[in-house]
Amino acid sequence: MRNLTYLLTALTGVAMLTACETDGPLATTSSTRVPTPDGVTVAADKKTLKTKGDARIVSATGDILPAVTQFRDLLGGVNNGNLNGEAQSGRREVNWDGVGAGNTNNEAFPGNFFNTAPVLRGSLFTTPSGLFRISNNGYTDINLSYTGQFNFFSPTRLFVARNSTITDVHFVVAGSNTPAAVTGFGSVFAGVGRAHSTRIIYYDANGNRLLTVVAPRQSDANGLSFVGAIFDSPIVARVRVISGDTPIGPDDNVKGAGQKRDIVAMDDFIYGEPHAIN
C-alpha cells in the first residue's frame, strides 16, 4: 500500500510539472489567438512567438516554415508582389531567385534592384562596402570550405553583403523615392553558428533604435534560422541586418583548417507593406 501511495504521489507530481511547463521550451501544441493588423486573429505557437513591449517577435530554427507562415499571417493581408504604389494592407517579400544571371555570382547586384520596374518591392539596400553578392552555389566559388554550409529556404539563391556583415534595408513607397515605414520585418538566415552573432536592429524615421532581435543558432544540419518582429503600427523606417561575425572570403573558413568564423548568408526578407511617412 505504501508503494502504491508513493507511485500515485510521483505521478501527480509529474502531471503538475507537465502542466506548469506548457508555456516553456518543451511545449509543442500550446497556442493562443493573436490579432493581425487587419483585425483577423491567427493561431500563434508560444514556442516561436514572444512579446516585448509593443512588438511581437517570431523566431525559430530547424523546420522554420511554420514560423515563417506565422510571421506572414501576423503581418496580415496578402503578398502585394510588384504592385506599384502603396497598398492599404498586406506585405512584401524579397527572395533572390528572380535575380538574373547577370547579377548572380558577382558583385554587380544594385541596391535599388527591388524598387526598379518591373520589380517593385519598396526596399533599398545599402552596406558599408557598397557591394552585395547573390549566389546560386552556396558561395563555393569564393571558398570551397563553404560546401554544404549554406542551404536555402527558397531555391536556390542566397544573399550577402560583400566585405561586410552589415546590410541596411530602407523602406520607400514601392516604385517611388517616398520614404516609408513598415509594421515589421523578418529574415531567413543560413549558417548561424554562434549565439548573438546574427541580429536585426529596427529604427524609426528619426533614427531612434526601436528593438534588437537575435536569430537563433542553427539546430540541425539544414542550418536555417528565422527571426522577425512586428509592431502595432508602421513605425519601422529602416532595419540593420547583421549576419554573422565575418564576411565571406577566400581565407575565412567555417570548417577545415584555420580559424573558424561564423559566416552567415541571408535568404527571404519578409516585411509589412511600406506606407508613406507623414
BALOBA-1460 file (C-alpha; in Angstrom, 3 decimals):
// residues 278
<rec num="1" residu="m" x="0.000" y="0.000" z="0.000"/>
<rec num="2" residu="r" x="2.874" y="2.335" z="0.875"/>
<rec num="3" residu="n" x="4.486" y="1.685" z="-2.541"/>
<rec num="4" residu="l" x="1.186" y="2.439" z="-4.266"/>
<rec num="5" residu="t" x="0.919" y="5.722" z="-2.332"/>
<rec num="6" residu="y" x="4.450" y="6.692" z="-3.433"/>
<rec num="7" residu="l" x="3.601" y="5.851" z="-7.057"/>
<rec num="8" residu="l" x="0.410" y="7.933" z="-7.035"/>
<rec num="9" residu="t" x="2.286" y="10.836" z="-5.460"/>
<rec num="10" residu="a" x="5.016" y="10.641" z="-8.099"/>
<rec num="11" residu="l" x="2.510" y="10.527" z="-10.941"/>
<rec num="12" residu="t" x="0.670" y="13.510" z="-9.510"/>
<rec num="13" residu="g" x="3.947" y="15.448" z="-9.317"/>
<rec num="14" residu="v" x="4.778" y="14.648" z="-12.932"/>
<rec num="15" residu="a" x="1.323" y="15.780" z="-14.040"/>
<rec num="16" residu="m" x="1.678" y="19.044" z="-12.121"/>
<rec num="17" residu="l" x="5.160" y="19.632" z="-13.538"/>
<rec num="18" residu="t" x="3.912" y="18.983" z="-17.071"/>
<rec num="19" residu="a" x="1.050" y="21.428" z="-16.570"/>
<rec num="20" residu="c" x="3.488" y="24.091" z="-15.333"/>
<rec num="21" residu="e" x="5.758" y="23.643" z="-18.370"/>
<rec num="22" residu="t" x="3.186" y="24.058" z="-21.155"/>
<rec num="23" residu="d" x="4.436" y="27.612" z="-21.844"/>
<rec num="24" residu="g" x="8.100" y="26.595" z="-21.672"/>
<rec num="25" residu="p" x="10.551" y="25.245" z="-24.205"/>
<rec num="26" residu="l" x="9.035" y="21.751" z="-24.139"/>
<rec num="27" residu="a" x="5.588" y="22.929" z="-25.241"/>
<rec num="28" residu="t" x="4.653" y="21.673" z="-28.707"/>
<rec num="29" residu="t" x="0.950" y="22.268" z="-29.115"/>
<rec num="30" residu="s" x="0.153" y="25.267" z="-26.920"/>
<rec num="31" residu="s" x="-1.162" y="28.214" z="-28.905"/>
<rec num="32" residu="t" x="-3.030" y="31.435" z="-28.477"/>
<rec num="33" residu="r" x="-5.018" y="33.705" z="-30.765"/>
<rec num="34" residu="v" x="-3.255" y="36.883" z="-31.844"/>
<rec num="35" residu="p" x="-4.856" y="39.739" z="-33.819"/>
<rec num="36" residu="t" x="-3.196" y="40.809" z="-37.083"/>
<rec num="37" residu="p" x="-3.109" y="44.433" z="-38.285"/>
<rec num="38" residu="d" x="-6.225" y="43.620" z="-40.315"/>
<rec num="39" residu="g" x="-8.156" y="42.596" z="-37.196"/>
<rec num="40" residu="v" x="-8.106" y="38.890" z="-38.076"/>
<rec num="41" residu="t" x="-6.935" y="36.508" z="-35.362"/>
<rec num="42" residu="v" x="-4.440" y="33.756" z="-36.113"/>
<rec num="43" residu="a" x="-3.077" y="30.899" z="-34.062"/>
<rec num="44" residu="a" x="0.329" y="31.646" z="-32.577"/>
<rec num="45" residu="d" x="2.624" y="28.941" z="-31.260"/>
<rec num="46" residu="k" x="4.048" y="30.086" z="-27.928"/>
<rec num="47" residu="k" x="7.300" y="28.329" z="-28.747"/>
<rec num="48" residu="t" x="8.061" y="30.769" z="-31.545"/>
<rec num="49" residu="l" x="6.138" y="33.895" z="-30.520"/>
<rec num="50" residu="k" x="7.272" y="36.283" z="-27.802"/>
<rec num="51" residu="t" x="6.095" y="39.766" z="-26.880"/>
<rec num="52" residu="k" x="8.440" y="42.607" z="-25.954"/>
<rec num="53" residu="g" x="6.784" y="45.949" z="-25.348"/>
<rec num="54" residu="d" x="4.591" y="46.694" z="-28.355"/>
<rec num="55" residu="a" x="6.480" y="44.236" z="-30.577"/>
<rec num="56" residu="r" x="5.770" y="40.589" z="-31.309"/>
<rec num="57" residu="i" x="8.870" y="38.547" z="-32.072"/>
<rec num="58" residu="v" x="8.800" y="35.329" z="-34.067"/>
<rec num="59" residu="s" x="11.904" y="33.120" z="-34.143"/>
<rec num="60" residu="a" x="12.732" y="29.531" z="-34.995"/>
<rec num="61" residu="t" x="15.420" y="27.191" z="-36.201"/>
<rec num="62" residu="g" x="15.306" y="23.743" z="-37.767"/>
<rec num="63" residu="d" x="11.973" y="23.451" z="-39.556"/>
<rec num="64" residu="i" x="11.308" y="27.181" z="-39.893"/>
<rec num="65" residu="l" x="8.342" y="27.002" z="-42.283"/>
<rec num="66" residu="p" x="5.691" y="27.142" z="-39.510"/>
<rec num="67" residu="a" x="7.363" y="30.236" z="-38.024"/>
<rec num="68" residu="v" x="7.652" y="31.934" z="-41.416"/>
<rec num="69" residu="t" x="3.987" y="31.165" z="-42.094"/>
<rec num="70" residu="q" x="3.080" y="32.531" z="-38.676"/>
<rec num="71" residu="f" x="5.019" y="35.721" z="-39.342"/>
<rec num="72" residu="r" x="3.269" y="36.216" z="-42.676"/>
<rec num="73" residu="d" x="-0.105" y="35.690" z="-41.007"/>
<rec num="74" residu="l" x="0.692" y="38.181" z="-38.266"/>
<rec num="75" residu="l" x="1.645" y="40.811" z="-40.835"/>
<rec num="76" residu="g" x="-1.836" y="40.300" z="-42.240"/>
<rec num="77" residu="g" x="-3.223" y="40.556" z="-45.737"/>
<rec num="78" residu="v" x="-1.680" y="39.215" z="-48.906"/>
<rec num="79" residu="n" x="1.664" y="39.365" z="-50.648"/>
<rec num="80" residu="n" x="1.457" y="42.522" z="-52.769"/>
<rec num="81" residu="g" x="4.263" y="41.383" z="-55.052"/>
<rec num="82" residu="n" x="5.316" y="44.071" z="-57.544"/>
<rec num="83" residu="l" x="2.279" y="46.305" z="-57.082"/>
<rec num="84" residu="n" x="3.246" y="49.894" z="-57.929"/>
<rec num="85" residu="g" x="2.467" y="52.357" z="-55.164"/>
<rec num="86" residu="e" x="1.087" y="51.920" z="-51.676"/>
<rec num="87" residu="a" x="-1.360" y="49.144" z="-50.874"/>
<rec num="88" residu="q" x="-3.733" y="49.602" z="-47.960"/>
<rec num="89" residu="s" x="-2.582" y="46.432" z="-46.225"/>
<rec num="90" residu="g" x="-0.586" y="43.266" z="-46.799"/>
<rec num="91" residu="r" x="3.109" y="42.602" z="-47.085"/>
<rec num="92" residu="r" x="6.060" y="42.478" z="-49.472"/>
<rec num="93" residu="e" x="8.655" y="39.744" z="-49.805"/>
<rec num="94" residu="v" x="12.108" y="39.545" z="-51.325"/>
<rec num="95" residu="n" x="13.786" y="36.352" z="-52.330"/>
<rec num="96" residu="w" x="16.744" y="36.336" z="-54.628"/>
<rec num="97" residu="d" x="15.593" y="33.683" z="-57.061"/>
<rec num="98" residu="g" x="14.209" y="36.038" z="-59.682"/>
<rec num="99" residu="v" x="17.532" y="37.827" z="-59.978"/>
<rec num="100" residu="g" x="19.036" y="37.057" z="-63.362"/>
<rec num="101" residu="a" x="22.374" y="35.519" z="-64.227"/>
<rec num="102" residu="g" x="23.907" y="38.937" z="-64.823"/>
<rec num="103" residu="n" x="23.600" y="39.768" z="-61.115"/>
<rec num="104" residu="t" x="24.487" y="36.319" z="-59.765"/>
<rec num="105" residu="n" x="27.911" y="35.084" z="-58.581"/>
<rec num="106" residu="n" x="29.401" y="38.563" z="-58.910"/>
<rec num="107" residu="e" x="29.261" y="41.970" z="-57.203"/>
<rec num="108" residu="a" x="27.003" y="43.569" z="-59.836"/>
<rec num="109" residu="f" x="23.754" y="43.449" z="-57.832"/>
<rec num="110" residu="p" x="22.459" y="47.028" z="-57.331"/>
<rec num="111" residu="g" x="20.957" y="48.055" z="-54.006"/>
<rec num="112" residu="n" x="17.869" y="49.514" z="-55.690"/>
<rec num="113" residu="f" x="17.092" y="46.353" z="-57.649"/>
<rec num="114" residu="f" x="13.903" y="45.663" z="-55.683"/>
<rec num="115" residu="n" x="12.491" y="49.126" z="-56.284"/>
<rec num="116" residu="t" x="13.139" y="49.346" z="-60.010"/>
<rec num="117" residu="a" x="10.489" y="48.370" z="-62.544"/>
<rec num="118" residu="p" x="9.320" y="45.738" z="-63.054"/>
<rec num="119" residu="v" x="10.455" y="44.528" z="-59.603"/>
<rec num="120" residu="l" x="8.767" y="46.929" z="-57.153"/>
<rec num="121" residu="r" x="9.030" y="45.824" z="-53.538"/>
<rec num="122" residu="g" x="9.647" y="49.165" z="-51.801"/>
<rec num="123" residu="s" x="13.059" y="48.307" z="-50.317"/>
<rec num="124" residu="l" x="16.543" y="49.725" z="-50.877"/>
<rec num="125" residu="f" x="19.747" y="48.045" z="-49.679"/>
<rec num="126" residu="t" x="22.998" y="49.649" z="-48.587"/>
<rec num="127" residu="t" x="26.155" y="48.317" z="-46.956"/>
<rec num="128" residu="p" x="29.418" y="49.998" z="-45.870"/>
<rec num="129" residu="s" x="31.353" y="48.316" z="-48.677"/>
<rec num="130" residu="g" x="28.751" y="49.189" z="-51.317"/>
<rec num="131" residu="l" x="28.862" y="45.619" z="-52.653"/>
<rec num="132" residu="f" x="26.477" y="42.680" z="-52.455"/>
<rec num="133" residu="r" x="26.757" y="39.156" z="-53.808"/>
<rec num="134" residu="i" x="23.977" y="36.767" z="-54.768"/>
<rec num="135" residu="s" x="24.964" y="33.126" z="-55.160"/>
<rec num="136" residu="n" x="23.319" y="30.057" z="-56.640"/>
<rec num="137" residu="n" x="26.113" y="27.736" z="-55.480"/>
<rec num="138" residu="g" x="26.351" y="28.483" z="-51.749"/>
<rec num="139" residu="y" x="29.404" y="30.726" z="-52.309"/>
<rec num="140" residu="t" x="31.623" y="27.749" z="-53.053"/>
<rec num="141" residu="d" x="33.146" y="29.745" z="-55.916"/>
<rec num="142" residu="i" x="34.550" y="32.047" z="-53.212"/>
<rec num="143" residu="n" x="35.680" y="29.342" z="-50.786"/>
<rec num="144" residu="l" x="35.360" y="25.573" z="-51.123"/>
<rec num="145" residu="s" x="35.108" y="25.235" z="-47.334"/>
<rec num="146" residu="y" x="31.553" y="26.567" z="-47.703"/>
<rec num="147" residu="t" x="30.421" y="23.359" z="-49.391"/>
<rec num="148" residu="g" x="27.197" y="22.240" z="-47.712"/>
<rec num="149" residu="q" x="27.282" y="25.167" z="-45.275"/>
<rec num="150" residu="f" x="24.608" y="27.448" z="-46.709"/>
<rec num="151" residu="n" x="21.288" y="25.829" z="-47.513"/>
<rec num="152" residu="f" x="18.391" y="27.800" z="-48.932"/>
<rec num="153" residu="f" x="14.807" y="28.298" z="-47.829"/>
<rec num="154" residu="s" x="13.513" y="29.222" z="-51.278"/>
<rec num="155" residu="p" x="15.646" y="27.699" z="-54.032"/>
<rec num="156" residu="t" x="18.309" y="28.409" z="-54.933"/>
<rec num="157" residu="r" x="19.867" y="31.834" z="-54.476"/>
<rec num="158" residu="l" x="21.259" y="33.419" z="-51.297"/>
<rec num="159" residu="f" x="22.372" y="36.964" z="-50.476"/>
<rec num="160" residu="v" x="25.258" y="38.541" z="-48.541"/>
<rec num="161" residu="a" x="26.944" y="41.888" z="-48.201"/>
<rec num="162" residu="r" x="30.479" y="41.733" z="-49.587"/>
<rec num="163" residu="n" x="33.352" y="42.714" z="-47.300"/>
<rec num="164" residu="s" x="30.873" y="43.492" z="-44.531"/>
<rec num="165" residu="t" x="28.378" y="41.766" z="-42.268"/>
<rec num="166" residu="i" x="26.002" y="44.759" z="-42.365"/>
<rec num="167" residu="t" x="23.011" y="45.195" z="-44.651"/>
<rec num="168" residu="d" x="20.766" y="48.221" z="-44.150"/>
<rec num="169" residu="v" x="17.243" y="47.983" z="-45.551"/>
<rec num="170" residu="h" x="15.463" y="51.300" z="-46.148"/>
<rec num="171" residu="f" x="11.773" y="51.370" z="-46.992"/>
<rec num="172" residu="v" x="10.058" y="53.520" z="-49.629"/>
<rec num="173" residu="v" x="6.644" y="53.515" z="-51.237"/>
<rec num="174" residu="a" x="7.018" y="50.890" z="-53.962"/>
<rec num="175" residu="g" x="8.149" y="52.422" z="-57.250"/>
<rec num="176" residu="s" x="8.996" y="55.817" z="-55.742"/>
<rec num="177" residu="n" x="11.555" y="57.649" z="-53.624"/>
<rec num="178" residu="t" x="8.988" y="58.496" z="-50.952"/>
<rec num="179" residu="p" x="10.272" y="57.437" z="-47.518"/>
<rec num="180" residu="a" x="8.056" y="54.815" z="-45.951"/>
<rec num="181" residu="a" x="7.696" y="52.734" z="-42.822"/>
<rec num="182" residu="v" x="6.518" y="49.183" z="-42.220"/>
<rec num="183" residu="t" x="4.952" y="47.347" z="-39.306"/>
<rec num="184" residu="g" x="7.537" y="44.576" z="-39.255"/>
<rec num="185" residu="f" x="10.464" y="42.832" z="-40.878"/>
<rec num="186" residu="g" x="11.875" y="39.310" z="-40.709"/>
<rec num="187" residu="s" x="14.655" y="37.384" z="-42.395"/>
<rec num="188" residu="v" x="15.696" y="33.803" z="-43.039"/>
<rec num="189" residu="f" x="19.355" y="33.077" z="-42.288"/>
<rec num="190" residu="a" x="21.611" y="30.204" z="-43.314"/>
<rec num="191" residu="g" x="24.507" y="29.007" z="-41.179"/>
<rec num="192" residu="v" x="24.048" y="30.820" z="-37.852"/>
<rec num="193" residu="g" x="26.637" y="29.076" z="-35.705"/>
<rec num="194" residu="r" x="27.087" y="31.391" z="-32.722"/>
<rec num="195" residu="a" x="24.620" y="32.926" z="-30.321"/>
<rec num="196" residu="h" x="24.093" y="36.671" z="-30.832"/>
<rec num="197" residu="s" x="26.242" y="36.844" z="-33.976"/>
<rec num="198" residu="t" x="23.211" y="37.471" z="-36.180"/>
<rec num="199" residu="r" x="20.590" y="40.077" z="-35.384"/>
<rec num="200" residu="i" x="18.188" y="42.654" z="-36.747"/>
<rec num="201" residu="i" x="18.009" y="46.202" z="-35.396"/>
<rec num="202" residu="y" x="14.852" y="48.240" z="-36.017"/>
<rec num="203" residu="y" x="14.838" y="52.066" z="-36.357"/>
<rec num="204" residu="d" x="12.121" y="54.666" z="-36.688"/>
<rec num="205" residu="a" x="12.093" y="57.593" z="-39.128"/>
<rec num="206" residu="n" x="14.149" y="59.727" z="-36.716"/>
<rec num="207" residu="g" x="16.865" y="57.129" z="-36.416"/>
<rec num="208" residu="n" x="15.838" y="56.015" z="-32.948"/>
<rec num="209" residu="r" x="16.509" y="52.388" z="-32.163"/>
<rec num="210" residu="l" x="13.255" y="50.569" z="-31.501"/>
<rec num="211" residu="l" x="14.331" y="46.981" z="-30.896"/>
<rec num="212" residu="t" x="17.048" y="44.398" z="-31.496"/>
<rec num="213" residu="v" x="16.197" y="40.743" z="-32.114"/>
<rec num="214" residu="v" x="18.627" y="37.851" z="-32.349"/>
<rec num="215" residu="a" x="18.465" y="34.930" z="-34.759"/>
<rec num="216" residu="p" x="18.730" y="31.543" z="-33.013"/>
<rec num="217" residu="r" x="21.687" y="29.263" z="-33.675"/>
<rec num="218" residu="q" x="21.062" y="26.554" z="-36.224"/>
<rec num="219" residu="s" x="19.747" y="23.399" z="-34.594"/>
<rec num="220" residu="d" x="20.436" y="20.846" z="-37.308"/>
<rec num="221" residu="a" x="22.436" y="20.135" z="-40.431"/>
<rec num="222" residu="n" x="19.927" y="22.010" z="-42.600"/>
<rec num="223" residu="g" x="21.188" y="25.149" z="-40.902"/>
<rec num="224" residu="l" x="18.246" y="27.538" z="-41.305"/>
<rec num="225" residu="s" x="17.060" y="30.132" z="-38.789"/>
<rec num="226" residu="f" x="14.379" y="32.811" z="-38.827"/>
<rec num="227" residu="v" x="13.673" y="35.886" z="-36.746"/>
<rec num="228" residu="g" x="11.375" y="38.852" z="-37.208"/>
<rec num="229" residu="a" x="9.436" y="41.462" z="-35.250"/>
<rec num="230" residu="i" x="6.075" y="43.140" z="-35.832"/>
<rec num="231" residu="f" x="4.900" y="46.390" z="-34.231"/>
<rec num="232" residu="d" x="1.372" y="47.660" z="-33.693"/>
<rec num="233" residu="s" x="1.739" y="50.360" z="-36.354"/>
<rec num="234" residu="p" x="4.050" y="51.129" z="-39.306"/>
<rec num="235" residu="i" x="6.949" y="52.781" z="-37.469"/>
<rec num="236" residu="v" x="9.963" y="50.889" z="-38.864"/>
<rec num="237" residu="a" x="11.710" y="53.083" z="-41.438"/>
<rec num="238" residu="r" x="14.945" y="51.098" z="-41.580"/>
<rec num="239" residu="v" x="16.427" y="47.873" z="-40.337"/>
<rec num="240" residu="r" x="20.059" y="46.894" z="-39.978"/>
<rec num="241" residu="v" x="20.723" y="43.206" z="-40.555"/>
<rec num="242" residu="i" x="23.981" y="41.931" z="-39.057"/>
<rec num="243" residu="s" x="24.700" y="38.481" z="-40.449"/>
<rec num="244" residu="g" x="27.436" y="36.621" z="-38.626"/>
<rec num="245" residu="d" x="30.764" y="37.929" z="-37.358"/>
<rec num="246" residu="t" x="32.813" y="37.649" z="-40.559"/>
<rec num="247" residu="p" x="32.055" y="38.335" z="-44.241"/>
<rec num="248" residu="i" x="32.519" y="35.613" z="-46.823"/>
<rec num="249" residu="g" x="36.050" y="35.393" z="-48.173"/>
<rec num="250" residu="p" x="38.579" y="33.001" z="-49.681"/>
<rec num="251" residu="d" x="40.516" y="32.726" z="-46.412"/>
<rec num="252" residu="d" x="37.606" y="32.874" z="-43.958"/>
<rec num="253" residu="n" x="36.593" y="29.319" z="-43.177"/>
<rec num="254" residu="v" x="33.666" y="27.797" z="-41.348"/>
<rec num="255" residu="k" x="35.265" y="24.359" z="-41.174"/>
<rec num="256" residu="g" x="38.513" y="22.628" z="-42.026"/>
<rec num="257" residu="a" x="41.931" y="24.113" z="-41.346"/>
<rec num="258" residu="g" x="42.438" y="27.554" z="-39.843"/>
<rec num="259" residu="q" x="40.408" y="29.753" z="-37.516"/>
<rec num="260" residu="k" x="36.675" y="29.127" z="-37.637"/>
<rec num="261" residu="r" x="34.336" y="32.024" z="-38.326"/>
<rec num="262" residu="d" x="30.585" y="32.465" z="-38.107"/>
<rec num="263" residu="i" x="29.770" y="33.321" z="-41.699"/>
<rec num="264" residu="v" x="26.055" y="33.694" z="-42.347"/>
<rec num="265" residu="a" x="24.056" y="34.130" z="-45.549"/>
<rec num="266" residu="m" x="20.554" y="35.545" z="-45.928"/>
<rec num="267" residu="d" x="17.516" y="34.203" z="-47.747"/>
<rec num="268" residu="d" x="13.957" y="35.569" z="-47.797"/>
<rec num="269" residu="f" x="13.154" y="39.050" z="-46.444"/>
<rec num="270" residu="i" x="9.510" y="39.449" z="-45.354"/>
<rec num="271" residu="y" x="8.069" y="42.804" z="-44.284"/>
<rec num="272" residu="g" x="4.875" y="44.799" z="-43.995"/>
<rec num="273" residu="e" x="3.549" y="46.988" z="-46.801"/>
<rec num="274" residu="p" x="5.622" y="50.222" z="-46.950"/>
<rec num="275" residu="h" x="3.409" y="53.206" z="-46.035"/>
<rec num="276" residu="a" x="4.459" y="56.791" z="-46.716"/>
<rec num="277" residu="i" x="5.793" y="58.616" z="-43.659"/>
<rec num="278" residu="n" x="3.597" y="61.611" z="-42.934"/>
